[in-house]
Amino acid sequence: MAKLLQAPPKCLSPDWHIANKMQCASAESQKSSSERVTAESQRLVDETEKTTQKTQSDVNKRIEQRLEEIKFWKQELDDKLEQIVNETEVLLTCKTRVEKALESCKEPLVIAKQCLLNRERRVGIDLVHDKVEQELLKEAEVIKGVIALLERTLGQIKEQIRLNRSAKYQLEMDLRDKFTALMIDDYCAGLTNNTPDIRYTNNAVKMEGNSVSLEDWIDFSNINIEKANKQRNRSLALRALIDRILSQTVIDVRKQYETVNVAFRNRVKEVKDAKQKLETLLAMVMDETVSQEKNIATLEKAISDKEGPVQVAQTRLEARTHRPNVELCCDIVQYRLMNEVEEITNNIQRLKDTLAQAKAELKGLSRQQLFLEEEIQVKENTLYVDEVLCMQMRESVSINNF
């Protein structure tokens, strides 16, 4: 216990001075080290602040550049989208024109076929494969060819509209993505160090697996624009072709339609001329028939008139056979009576022969009259078919520009 209460041993004066110097030296060293760390920290703070500001400024600049780049490509896509939409609308108008042209071809074809069918009602010699029938057949073929061409063209239009819409869809998808990217980068451009909703995020610094290179990004929009340009150019070329087709087809149909009408008019005139000639001949035949009938009556009367003279002559000859004896001589009277009988008999035979010929001619005239009347009826039937049934029906056809 006594030992515990003993005072601690005292240090010597040199030890005190040495310890004091060491404490001062240690404090000075610690102070210097702290000052260096402080200076280094300030330098580092200044350096990192400048670097951060510079980097952030560069990033902001890059985002602005990226925004301008996206806006540029978005504008390019917008322009192409507007062009392809407008072109598709115009092509849809062309489609309507072609459909109307197809519809308008139906009536002329039906009428051409009906004319051919009507002309089968001609009879006799008038049922002929004439110029009208040839041109009608050609008209039907022309219209069928036009219909086939327009149907093929309509198929091309529908396919081109599909391709245009496909290009439009790609542009719209690209534009939608560009709009989204523009909104995101615009949001990023608006962020500052004092923005309330900035935060730490996990795994922010990474490359997404589906990321593409800048070249691929540019190529993607370029491909969409080139595809839209290609389809627009094809659509423009197709529209020019459609205009030429519609113009040429209406010219062809109208030309053949007029050709058929001219053939009809010429044929009707030809049939009317033939009918008029037949009617003139019929009138002549009928006049000749009357004349021949009078001639027959005259011949029959002439024959009848010869009966008296021949009977007188024969009676005289018979009476002179009763002359007695030598008086029964062949005198001049006898010879003359015999000559008279022979002469009258010959004349009667000649009259009968002529009468038979006249009756044969009368029969021929009757047959000819019947034939002419039948032919006139044939011509009237032909005129009815061509002029009434066909030509009047064709007047309803109107071939306008498609």
C-alpha positions in Angstrom: 0.0 0.0 0.0 2.8 2.3 0.8 4.3 1.5 -2.6 1.1 2.5 -4.3 1.1 5.9 -2.8 4.6 6.6 -4.0 5.0 9.6 -6.5 5.8 8.8 -10.1 9.3 9.1 -11.2 10.3 12.4 -12.6 11.9 12.9 -16.0 15.1 14.6 -16.5 15.2 18.0 -18.0 16.9 16.8 -21.3 14.2 14.2 -21.8 11.6 16.9 -21.4 13.2 19.1 -24.0 13.7 16.2 -26.4 10.0 15.1 -25.9 8.8 18.6 -26.4 10.8 19.0 -29.6 9.5 15.7 -30.9 5.9 16.7 -30.2 6.4 20.0 -32.0 8.2 18.3 -34.9 5.3 15.7 -35.1 2.7 18.4 -35.1 4.5 20.5 -37.7 4.9 17.4 -39.9 1.2 16.5 -39.4 0.2 20.1 -40.2 2.4 20.1 -43.3 1.0 16.8 -44.5 -2.5 18.0 -43.8 -1.8 21.2 -45.7 -0.5 19.2 -48.7 -3.6 17.0 -48.7 -5.7 20.1 -48.4 -3.9 21.7 -51.3 -4.0 18.5 -53.3 -7.7 18.1 -52.6 -8.4 21.6 -53.7 -6.4 21.1 -56.8 -8.2 17.8 -57.4 -11.6 19.4 -56.7 -10.8 22.2 -59.1 -9.5 19.7 -61.7 -12.5 17.3 -61.4 -14.9 20.3 -61.5 -13.3 21.6 -64.6 -13.2 18.1 -66.2 -16.8 17.4 -65.2 -18.0 20.7 -66.5 -16.0 20.3 -69.7 -17.2 16.7 -70.2 -20.8 17.7 -69.3 -20.6 20.6 -71.7 -19.2 18.3 -74.4 -22.0 15.8 -73.7 -24.6 18.6 -73.9 -23.0 19.7 -77.2 -23.1 16.1 -78.4 -26.7 15.8 -77.4 -27.6 19.0 -79.2 -25.7 17.7 -82.3 -27.6 14.4 -81.9 -30.9 16.3 -81.7 -30.1 18.2 -84.8 -29.1 15.0 -86.6 -32.3 13.2 -85.5 -34.3 16.3 -86.6 -32.5 16.3 -89.9 -33.3 12.6 -90.6 -36.8 13.1 -89.2 -37.4 15.9 -91.6 -36.1 13.8 -94.5 -38.4 11.0 -93.5 -41.3 13.4 -93.1 -40.7 14.8 -96.6 -40.5 11.3 -98.1 -43.6 10.2 -96.2 -45.5 13.2 -97.5 -44.3 12.4 -101.0 -45.2 8.8 -100.9 -48.6 9.5 -99.3 -49.4 12.1 -102.0 -48.2 9.8 -104.7 -50.4 7.0 -103.3 -53.4 9.3 -103.3 -52.8 10.2 -106.9 -52.3 6.5 -107.8 -55.6 5.7 -106.1 -57.2 8.3 -108.4 -55.6 6.5 -111.4 -57.0 3.3 -110.1 -60.4 4.8 -110.0 -59.9 6.0 -113.6 -58.9 2.6 -114.8 -61.8 0.9 -113.0 -64.2 3.4 -114.7 -62.5 2.7 -118.0 -63.0 -1.0 -117.5 -66.7 -0.4 -116.6 -67.2 1.8 -119.6 -65.8 -0.9 -121.9 -68.6 -3.4 -121.0 -71.4 -1.6 -122.8 -69.6 -1.3 -126.2 -68.6 -4.9 -126.0 -72.1 -6.0 -125.2 -73.5 -3.9 -128.1 -70.9 -5.2 -130.5 -71.8 -8.8 -129.6 -75.5 -8.0 -129.8 -75.0 -6.5 -133.2 -73.3 -9.7 -134.4 -76.2 -11.7 -132.9 -78.8 -9.4 -134.5 -77.1 -9.7 -137.9 -77.6 -13.5 -137.7 -81.3 -12.7 -138.3 -80.4 -11.7 -141.9 -81.7 -14.3 -144.4 -80.8 -15.5 -147.8 -78.0 -14.0 -149.8 -77.8 -11.1 -147.3 -76.5 -13.4 -144.6 -73.0 -12.6 -145.8 -69.7 -12.2 -144.1 -69.5 -8.5 -145.2 -67.3 -5.6 -144.1 -69.7 -4.7 -141.3 -69.3 -8.2 -139.8 -65.5 -8.1 -140.2 -65.3 -4.7 -138.4 -67.7 -5.8 -135.7 -65.6 -8.8 -135.0 -62.5 -6.6 -135.0 -64.3 -4.2 -132.6 -65.1 -7.0 -130.2 -61.5 -8.1 -130.3 -60.2 -4.6 -129.8 -62.5 -4.0 -126.8 -61.5 -7.4 -125.4 -57.8 -6.5 -125.8 -58.4 -3.2 -124.1 -60.2 -4.9 -121.2 -57.4 -7.4 -120.8 -54.8 -4.6 -120.9 -56.7 -2.5 -118.4 -57.1 -5.5 -116.1 -53.4 -6.1 -116.2 -52.8 -2.4 -115.5 -55.2 -2.5 -112.6 -53.3 -5.4 -111.1 -50.1 -3.4 -111.5 -51.7 -0.4 -109.8 -52.9 -2.5 -106.9 -49.4 -4.0 -106.4 -47.8 -0.6 -106.6 -50.2 0.8 -104.0 -49.3 -2.1 -101.8 -45.6 -1.4 -102.3 -46.2 2.3 -101.6 -48.0 1.5 -98.4 -45.3 -0.8 -97.4 -42.7 2.0 -97.9 -45.1 4.4 -96.0 -45.3 1.9 -93.1 -41.5 1.6 -92.9 -41.2 5.4 -92.9 -43.9 5.8 -90.3 -42.2 3.2 -88.0 -38.9 4.9 -88.5 -40.5 8.3 -87.8 -42.2 7.0 -84.7 -38.8 5.7 -83.4 -37.2 9.0 -84.4 -39.9 10.9 -82.5 -39.4 8.8 -79.4 -35.6 9.2 -79.6 -36.0 12.9 -80.1 -38.2 13.2 -77.1 -35.7 11.2 -75.0 -32.7 13.1 -76.1 -34.6 16.4 -75.8 -35.4 15.4 -72.2 -31.7 14.5 -71.7 -30.7 17.9 -73.1 -32.9 19.6 -70.6 -31.4 17.8 -67.5 -29.1 19.9 -65.3 -27.3 19.3 -62.0 -30.2 21.0 -60.2 -33.0 19.0 -62.0 -35.2 17.5 -59.2 -35.7 14.1 -60.8 -32.0 13.2 -61.4 -31.0 10.0 -59.6 -28.5 7.2 -59.5 -29.3 4.2 -61.6 -28.0 0.7 -61.5 -26.0 -0.6 -64.5 -26.5 2.6 -66.3 -23.1 2.5 -67.9 -23.5 -0.4 -70.3 -24.2 -1.1 -74.0 -27.5 -2.7 -74.8 -27.4 -6.0 -76.6 -29.6 -4.7 -79.4 -27.7 -1.5 -80.0 -26.6 -0.7 -83.5 -23.7 1.4 -84.8 -24.1 4.9 -86.0 -23.5 3.7 -89.5 -26.2 1.1 -89.2 -28.5 3.8 -87.8 -27.9 6.1 -90.8 -28.1 3.2 -93.2 -31.5 2.1 -91.8 -33.1 5.5 -92.5 -31.2 5.7 -95.8 -32.7 2.4 -96.9 -36.2 3.4 -95.9 -35.8 6.7 -97.8 -34.3 4.9 -100.9 -37.1 2.4 -100.8 -39.7 5.2 -100.7 -37.9 7.0 -103.5 -37.8 3.8 -105.6 -41.5 3.1 -105.1 -42.4 6.7 -105.7 -40.4 6.7 -109.0 -42.0 3.4 -110.0 -45.4 4.9 -109.2 -44.6 8.0 -111.2 -43.5 5.8 -114.2 -46.6 3.7 -113.8 -48.9 6.7 -113.8 -47.3 8.0 -116.9 -47.8 4.5 -118.5 -51.5 4.6 -117.3 -52.0 8.0 -119.0 -50.6 6.7 -122.2 -52.6 3.4 -122.0 -55.9 5.3 -121.2 -55.3 7.8 -124.0 -54.3 5.1 -126.6 -57.1 2.7 -125.7 -59.8 5.3 -126.0 -58.3 6.3 -129.4 -58.3 2.7 -130.5 -61.9 1.9 -129.3 -63.2 5.2 -130.7 -61.5 4.7 -134.0 -62.8 1.1 -134.4 -66.3 2.3 -133.2 -66.3 4.9 -136.0 -65.0 2.4 -138.5 -67.9 0.1 -137.7 -70.4 2.9 -137.9 -69.0 3.9 -141.3 -69.2 0.3 -142.4 -72.8 0.2 -141.2 -73.7 3.4 -143.1 -72.0 2.2 -146.2 -73.7 -1.2 -146.0 -77.1 0.4 -145.4 -76.6 2.7 -148.4 -75.5 -0.3 -150.4 -78.6 -2.4 -149.4 -80.9 0.6 -150.0 -79.4 1.1 -153.5 -79.8 -2.7 -154.2 -83.4 -2.6 -152.8 -84.2 0.5 -155.0 -82.8 -1.3 -158.1 -84.8 -4.4 -157.2 -88.0 -2.3 -156.8 -87.3 -0.6 -160.1 -86.8 -4.0 -161.8 -89.9 -5.3 -160.0 -91.9 -2.4 -161.5 -90.4 -3.1 -164.9 -91.2 -6.8 -164.6 -94.8 -6.1 -163.5 -95.2 -3.7 -166.5 -93.7 -6.3 -168.8 -96.1 -8.9 -167.3 -99.1 -6.7 -168.1 -97.6 -6.2 -171.6 -97.0 -9.9 -172.1 -100.5 -10.8 -170.9 -101.9 -8.4 -173.5 -99.5 -10.0 -176.1 -100.9 -13.4 -175.2 -104.4 -12.2 -175.6 -103.5 -10.7 -179.0 -101.9 -14.0 -180.1 -104.9 -16.0 -178.9 -107.2 -13.7 -180.8 -105.0 -13.9 -183.9 -105.2 -17.7 -183.8 -108.9 -17.6 -183.3 -109.2 -15.2 -186.2 -107.5 -17.7 -188.5 -110.1 -20.3 -187.9 -112.6 -18.7 -190.3 -110.2 -18.3 -193.2 -108.8 -21.8 -192.9 -112.3 -23.2 -192.6 -113.4 -21.2 -195.7 -110.3 -22.4 -197.7 -110.8 -26.0 -196.6 -114.5 -25.9 -197.3 -113.8 -24.5 -200.8 -111.3 -27.3 -201.4 -113.8 -29.9 -200.2 -116.5 -28.4 -202.4 -114.4 -28.4 -205.5 -113.7 -32.1 -205.1 -117.3 -32.6 -206.2 -116.7 -31.0 -209.6 -117.8 -33.5 -212.3 -115.6 -35.2 -214.9 -113.1 -33.1 -216.6 -114.0 -30.1 -214.5 -112.1 -31.8 -211.7 -108.9 -30.2 -212.8 -105.9 -28.8 -210.9 -106.4 -25.2 -211.9 -104.9 -22.1 -210.5 -107.7 -21.8 -208.0 -107.0 -25.3 -206.8 -103.3 -24.6 -206.3 -104.0 -21.3 -204.7 -106.5 -22.7 -202.3 -104.1 -25.4 -201.3 -101.4 -22.8 -200.8 -103.8 -20.7 -198.8 -104.6 -23.6 -196.5 -100.9 -24.4 -196.1 -100.1 -20.8 -195.5 -102.8 -20.3 -192.9 -102.0 -23.5 -191.2 -98.3 -22.5 -191.0 -99.2 -19.1 -189.7 -101.5 -20.6 -187.1 -98.6 -22.9 -186.0 -96.3 -20.0 -185.9 -98.8 -18.1 -183.8 -99.2 -21.1 -181.5 -95.4 -21.4 -181.1 -95.1 -17.7 -180.3 -98.1 -18.1 -177.9 -96.3 -20.9 -176.1 -93.1 -18.8 -176.0 -95.1 -15.9 -174.7 -96.7 -18.0 -172.0 -93.3 -19.3 -171.0 -92.1 -15.7 -170.7 -95.1 -14.9 -168.7 -94.3 -17.7 -166.3 -90.7 -16.5 -166.2 -91.9 -13.0 -165.4 -94.1 -14.3 -162.6 -91.2 -16.3 -161.2 -89.0 -13.2 -161.5 -91.6 -11.1 -159.9 -91.8 -13.5 -157.0 -88.0 -13.7 -156.7 -87.7 -9.9 -156.7 -90.5 -9.5 -154.1 -88.7 -12.0 -151.9 -85.3 -10.3 -152.4 -86.9 -6.9 -151.6 -88.2 -8.5 -148.4 -84.7 -9.8 -147.7 -83.3 -6.3 -148.2 -86.0 -4.8 -146.0 -85.2 -7.3 -143.3 -81.5 -6.5 -143.6 -82.2 -2.8 -143.4 -84.3 -3.4 -140.3 -81.5 -5.4 -138.7 -78.7 -3.0 -139.6 -80.4 0.4 -139.5 -83.0 -0.1 -136.8 -81.7 -2.8 -134.5 -78.0 -2.2 -134.7 -77.4 1.4 -135.7 -79.9 2.8 -133.3 -78.6 0.7 -130.5 -75.0 1.9 -131.2 -76.2 5.5 -130.9 -76.4 5.0 -127.2 -72.7 4.3 -126.9 -70.6 7.2 -125.7 -66.9 6.8 -125.7 -65.4 9.5 -123.6 -61.8 10.1 -122.4 -61.1 7.9 -119.4 
